[in-house]
Amino acid sequence: MTDIRDIELNRLDGTPTSLREYEGRAVLLVNVASRCGLTPQYTTLEALAQKYADRGLTVVGVPCNQFGGQEPGTAEEIQTFCSTQYDVTFPLLEKTDVNGANRHPLYTELVKTPLANGKSGDISWNFEKFLVAPDGTVVNRFGPTAAPDSTEVIDAIEAILPG
């Protein structure tokens, strides 16, 4: 099994990174889009990022344009939208395919994790969430409509926080 912390990624600005950057922290990975009915989740994701940062949580947004073309912008447009419309300060990765023939290797690993109903496989829509423990284990997957501040998500986050 591939350690997802070793998969090569790029930040929204194109600079290389990996989840090793967040080693020892819990990470909530979310495929995001700027023109989706679920886009207001950015507000709650940012609140989570702020609330739990000192306890060891990092929220990471992964822009994706595969669902209804709802993330058509350039990297600069995405960054501007997120920072001006939702005051997003958490890290964003480059626009990424999460399904299909060009699925990013990160998502090849993530989609092996089942939802609470036992279903694994393709991402169903924008704002699907994956919770990664500080040791790099993917411990939870939440559907797009699971509110980032729902009891289910908060309980899962608090159960794995390192500090």
C-alpha positions as a LaTeX table, in Angstrom:
\begin{tabular}{lrrr}
\hline
Residue & $x$ (\AA) & $y$ (\AA) & $z$ (\AA) \\
\hline
Met1 & 0.00 & 0.00 & 0.00 \\
Thr2 & 1.24 & 3.45 & $-0.90$ \\
Asp3 & 1.89 & 5.86 & 1.96 \\
Ile4 & $-0.18$ & 8.87 & 0.90 \\
Arg5 & 2.32 & 11.17 & 2.63 \\
Asp6 & 4.87 & 10.28 & $-0.06$ \\
Ile7 & 2.68 & 11.11 & $-3.08$ \\
Glu8 & 3.97 & 14.12 & $-4.98$ \\
Leu9 & 1.58 & 17.07 & $-4.96$ \\
Asn10 & 1.69 & 20.68 & $-6.04$ \\
Arg11 & 0.38 & 23.69 & $-4.19$ \\
Leu12 & $-2.03$ & 25.95 & $-6.02$ \\
Asp13 & 0.91 & 28.17 & $-6.99$ \\
Gly14 & 2.65 & 25.16 & $-8.59$ \\
Thr15 & 5.34 & 24.62 & $-5.96$ \\
Pro16 & 5.96 & 20.97 & $-5.04$ \\
Thr17 & 4.77 & 19.56 & $-1.73$ \\
Ser18 & 3.48 & 16.37 & $-0.17$ \\
Leu19 & 1.42 & 15.46 & 2.86 \\
Arg20 & 4.76 & 14.89 & 4.65 \\
Glu21 & 4.61 & 18.65 & 5.18 \\
Tyr22 & 1.83 & 17.95 & 7.71 \\
Glu23 & 3.45 & 14.92 & 9.35 \\
Gly24 & 2.29 & 14.52 & 12.93 \\
Arg25 & $-0.90$ & 16.48 & 12.21 \\
Ala26 & $-4.40$ & 15.36 & 11.32 \\
Val27 & $-5.38$ & 16.44 & 7.80 \\
Leu28 & $-8.86$ & 16.99 & 6.39 \\
Leu29 & $-8.61$ & 16.78 & 2.58 \\
Val30 & $-11.56$ & 18.23 & 0.67 \\
Asn31 & $-12.11$ & 18.42 & $-3.09$ \\
Val32 & $-13.46$ & 21.94 & $-3.53$ \\
Ala33 & $-15.10$ & 24.10 & $-6.19$ \\
Ser34 & $-15.92$ & 27.79 & $-6.40$ \\
Arg35 & $-19.25$ & 27.60 & $-8.24$ \\
Cys36 & $-21.01$ & 24.79 & $-6.41$ \\
Gly37 & $-24.09$ & 24.87 & $-4.22$ \\
Leu38 & $-21.84$ & 23.46 & $-1.48$ \\
Thr39 & $-19.22$ & 26.21 & $-1.85$ \\
Pro40 & $-20.41$ & 27.92 & 1.38 \\
Gln41 & $-18.74$ & 24.99 & 3.18 \\
Tyr42 & $-15.56$ & 27.05 & 2.75 \\
Thr43 & $-16.75$ & 29.18 & 5.70 \\
Thr44 & $-17.05$ & 26.17 & 8.00 \\
Leu45 & $-13.85$ & 24.58 & 6.71 \\
Glu46 & $-11.96$ & 27.79 & 7.49 \\
Ala47 & $-13.55$ & 27.91 & 10.97 \\
Leu48 & $-12.40$ & 24.31 & 11.57 \\
Ala49 & $-8.92$ & 25.12 & 10.34 \\
Gln50 & $-8.72$ & 28.05 & 12.76 \\
Lys51 & $-10.32$ & 26.30 & 15.73 \\
Tyr52 & $-8.20$ & 23.16 & 15.58 \\
Ala53 & $-4.89$ & 24.46 & 14.18 \\
Asp54 & $-3.24$ & 24.61 & 17.61 \\
Arg55 & $-4.45$ & 21.10 & 18.37 \\
Gly56 & $-2.92$ & 19.64 & 15.22 \\
Leu57 & $-5.45$ & 19.83 & 12.36 \\
Thr58 & $-4.71$ & 21.10 & 8.88 \\
Val59 & $-7.49$ & 21.50 & 6.32 \\
Val60 & $-6.29$ & 21.11 & 2.71 \\
Gly61 & $-8.46$ & 22.11 & $-0.25$ \\
Val62 & $-8.10$ & 20.30 & $-3.58$ \\
Pro63 & $-9.80$ & 22.26 & $-6.38$ \\
Cys64 & $-11.49$ & 20.03 & $-8.95$ \\
Asn65 & $-13.39$ & 20.89 & $-12.13$ \\
Gln66 & $-14.84$ & 17.43 & $-12.81$ \\
Phe67 & $-18.33$ & 18.04 & $-11.41$ \\
Gly68 & $-20.44$ & 20.29 & $-13.60$ \\
Gly69 & $-17.43$ & 22.45 & $-14.53$ \\
Gln70 & $-17.80$ & 24.23 & $-11.20$ \\
Glu71 & $-14.09$ & 25.10 & $-10.79$ \\
Pro72 & $-13.19$ & 26.57 & $-14.20$ \\
Gly73 & $-10.77$ & 29.26 & $-13.02$ \\
Thr74 & $-7.02$ & 29.56 & $-13.16$ \\
Ala75 & $-4.93$ & 29.04 & $-10.05$ \\
Glu76 & $-4.86$ & 32.81 & $-9.50$ \\
Glu77 & $-8.63$ & 33.10 & $-9.90$ \\
Ile78 & $-9.22$ & 30.25 & $-7.45$ \\
Gln79 & $-6.88$ & 31.77 & $-4.88$ \\
Thr80 & $-8.47$ & 35.21 & $-5.23$ \\
Phe81 & $-11.99$ & 33.80 & $-4.96$ \\
Cys82 & $-11.18$ & 31.73 & $-1.87$ \\
Ser83 & $-9.39$ & 34.53 & $-0.05$ \\
Thr84 & $-11.78$ & 37.37 & $-0.92$ \\
Gln85 & $-15.12$ & 35.56 & $-0.76$ \\
Tyr86 & $-14.45$ & 33.15 & 2.13 \\
Asp87 & $-11.26$ & 34.41 & 3.84 \\
Val88 & $-9.65$ & 31.00 & 3.24 \\
Thr89 & $-6.20$ & 30.74 & 4.79 \\
Phe90 & $-5.79$ & 26.94 & 4.71 \\
Pro91 & $-3.58$ & 25.47 & 1.98 \\
Leu92 & $-4.94$ & 24.75 & $-1.48$ \\
Leu93 & $-3.43$ & 22.31 & $-3.93$ \\
Glu94 & $-3.42$ & 22.62 & $-7.70$ \\
Lys95 & $-6.56$ & 21.78 & $-9.63$ \\
Thr96 & $-6.77$ & 17.99 & $-9.65$ \\
Asp97 & $-8.73$ & 15.18 & $-11.29$ \\
Val98 & $-10.24$ & 13.01 & $-8.53$ \\
Asn99 & $-11.95$ & 10.48 & $-10.85$ \\
Gly100 & $-11.37$ & 8.94 & $-14.25$ \\
Ala101 & $-8.35$ & 8.04 & $-16.35$ \\
Asn102 & $-6.36$ & 11.05 & $-15.13$ \\
Arg103 & $-7.21$ & 10.58 & $-11.44$ \\
His104 & $-4.36$ & 11.92 & $-9.32$ \\
Pro105 & $-2.43$ & 9.20 & $-7.43$ \\
Leu106 & $-3.52$ & 10.79 & $-4.13$ \\
Tyr107 & $-7.16$ & 10.12 & $-5.01$ \\
Thr108 & $-6.33$ & 6.63 & $-6.30$ \\
Glu109 & $-5.43$ & 5.86 & $-2.69$ \\
Leu110 & $-8.13$ & 7.97 & $-1.00$ \\
Val111 & $-11.06$ & 6.42 & $-2.86$ \\
Lys112 & $-10.20$ & 3.01 & $-1.40$ \\
Thr113 & $-11.62$ & 4.33 & 1.90 \\
Pro114 & $-15.34$ & 3.63 & 2.27 \\
Leu115 & $-18.03$ & 6.05 & 3.35 \\
Ala116 & $-20.01$ & 5.24 & 6.50 \\
Asn117 & $-22.44$ & 3.22 & 4.32 \\
Gly118 & $-19.55$ & 0.96 & 3.23 \\
Lys119 & $-19.38$ & 2.33 & $-0.34$ \\
Ser120 & $-15.92$ & 3.10 & $-1.67$ \\
Gly121 & $-14.82$ & 4.13 & $-5.14$ \\
Asp122 & $-15.31$ & 7.28 & $-7.16$ \\
Ile123 & $-15.82$ & 10.69 & $-5.61$ \\
Ser124 & $-19.50$ & 11.54 & $-5.98$ \\
Trp125 & $-19.35$ & 15.36 & $-6.01$ \\
Asn126 & $-17.51$ & 18.45 & $-4.80$ \\
Phe127 & $-16.71$ & 18.73 & $-1.08$ \\
Glu128 & $-16.17$ & 15.06 & $-0.34$ \\
Lys129 & $-13.92$ & 14.87 & 2.72 \\
Phe130 & $-11.15$ & 12.51 & 3.85 \\
Leu131 & $-9.70$ & 12.56 & 7.33 \\
Val132 & $-6.07$ & 11.48 & 7.60 \\
Ala133 & $-4.57$ & 10.60 & 10.99 \\
Pro134 & $-1.20$ & 12.02 & 12.05 \\
Asp135 & 0.45 & 8.72 & 11.05 \\
Gly136 & $-0.84$ & 9.03 & 7.46 \\
Thr137 & $-3.69$ & 6.52 & 7.79 \\
Val138 & $-6.94$ & 7.51 & 6.07 \\
Val139 & $-9.43$ & 7.00 & 8.89 \\
Asn140 & $-12.71$ & 8.52 & 7.65 \\
Arg141 & $-14.51$ & 9.52 & 4.47 \\
Phe142 & $-17.47$ & 11.86 & 4.51 \\
Gly143 & $-19.87$ & 12.58 & 1.64 \\
Pro144 & $-20.21$ & 16.02 & 0.08 \\
Thr145 & $-23.27$ & 17.01 & 2.11 \\
Ala146 & $-21.69$ & 16.11 & 5.45 \\
Ala147 & $-21.30$ & 19.51 & 7.08 \\
Pro148 & $-17.72$ & 20.12 & 8.20 \\
Asp149 & $-19.04$ & 21.07 & 11.65 \\
Ser150 & $-21.44$ & 18.10 & 11.97 \\
Thr151 & $-21.13$ & 15.94 & 15.08 \\
Glu152 & $-19.95$ & 13.05 & 12.90 \\
Val153 & $-17.04$ & 15.05 & 11.42 \\
Ile154 & $-16.09$ & 16.87 & 14.65 \\
Asp155 & $-16.09$ & 13.64 & 16.69 \\
Ala156 & $-13.85$ & 11.95 & 14.11 \\
Ile157 & $-11.43$ & 14.92 & 14.07 \\
Glu158 & $-11.26$ & 15.16 & 17.86 \\
Ala159 & $-10.62$ & 11.41 & 18.15 \\
Ile160 & $-7.35$ & 11.66 & 16.20 \\
Leu161 & $-5.93$ & 15.08 & 17.11 \\
Pro162 & $-2.34$ & 14.74 & 18.26 \\
Gly163 & $-2.49$ & 17.57 & 20.77 \\
\hline
\end{tabular}
